Amino acid sequence: SLRFITLSNTFNLLVVTMQISLVPLAFLLAACFLITVAYSCTAFILFGEQVQSYSSLLRAVGSTMLMLVDAYDDYGMLQAVNPTAAFFFYWSYAFFILFFTLNMVIGIIT
């Protein structure tokens, strides 16, 4: 059944590109995971006692991952605890993940 997939030259090019990029993409995922865990630990230390979604390290990781998909609703609570730290925490995380990931993907694919 897989022999029919090889009929398209464009699809073959995509498959070969993904095979070549597999190891660098794995390193990219590992680096993004480490950044997320580091930011989760930071949020746990900064906001863990006052904000329920950061009260445990597992909840902090979940809340930090929710920031990636823009399903995060607790920014107001973070601002109530410490407005300056909330601003720098949220926007630096968004900046690092967005630009780091985009630069790495562009670098890997090209």
N, C-alpha and C positions, 0 to 999 in steps of 0.2 A: 504493500500500500504506500510506502514511502517513496517508491521509485517514480510515482506520478508527480510528486512534489518537485523533483529535479528537472521537470520539463521547462520550467520558466527560468530564463537566464537572470531576470531581475530578482526573483526570489532566491536563486542560488547565490547571487552577490550578497543579498541580505543575510543569508545563512552563514556564509563564509565570514562576513564582517562580524557577526555576533559570536562566532566561534573564536575569532582572533581576540575579540574584546572581552571574552568571558572572565579571564583572570583579573584584568584591570577593573572591570565592573564589580567583581567580588571585593576587591580592595576598597573601592568607592563605597560600597554598602557597609563594609566594616568601619570605615572612617566616619560615615554619617551616623552609624550606630554609636560609636564612641563619643561623638559630639553630642548626640541626644542624651546619652547616659551622663555625660559631664554636666550638661545643662540641667538635667533632672536632679542630680545631686546638689547642684547650686540652688535650685528652687526649693528642694527639700530643706536645705539649711536656712535659706532666707525666709521662706513663707510657710514652712511645715507646721509650725505651732498655731498659726492663725487661720490658714486656709485649708479646708477639708480635702480638696483635691490634691494637696501636696503633703498630707499627713503621714504617708508612708512612701517609701522609695518606689514601690510598685505603682502606686497611684500617681506619683510624680512623673514616672516614665510614661504612663498612659496619658496624662494631661499634656505633657510636652509633645508627645506624638500627635495629639489632637491639634496642636498649633500648626502642624505641617499641612493639615487638610482644611484649615480655617474653620474648624468646628469647635473652637475654644470660646467658652462663655464666661470664664472666671477672671478676665482681665480687670474688671471693676473691683473684684475682691483683692486682687494683687495691688491695685492702686490704692485701695483703702488702707492696706497694711503699710506700704512704703512706695509712694508714687515714683520716686527717682529710680529705685531699684527695679520696680515693675517695668518702667519705660525701657531702661537699658537691657533688662533681661529679655523682654519680648522682642524688641527690635534687633538686638544683636543676634539672637537666635535665628530670627527670620532672615537676616542678612547673611549670616554664615552658612546656613543650610542652603539658601537659594543660590547665592553666588558660588559657593564652593562646589555644590553639586553641578550647577550649570557649566562651570569651567572644567570640571573633571570630565563630565560627559562629552563636552565638545573636544577636549584633549584626547580622550580615549577613542572616540569615533573617527576623528581626523587623524 
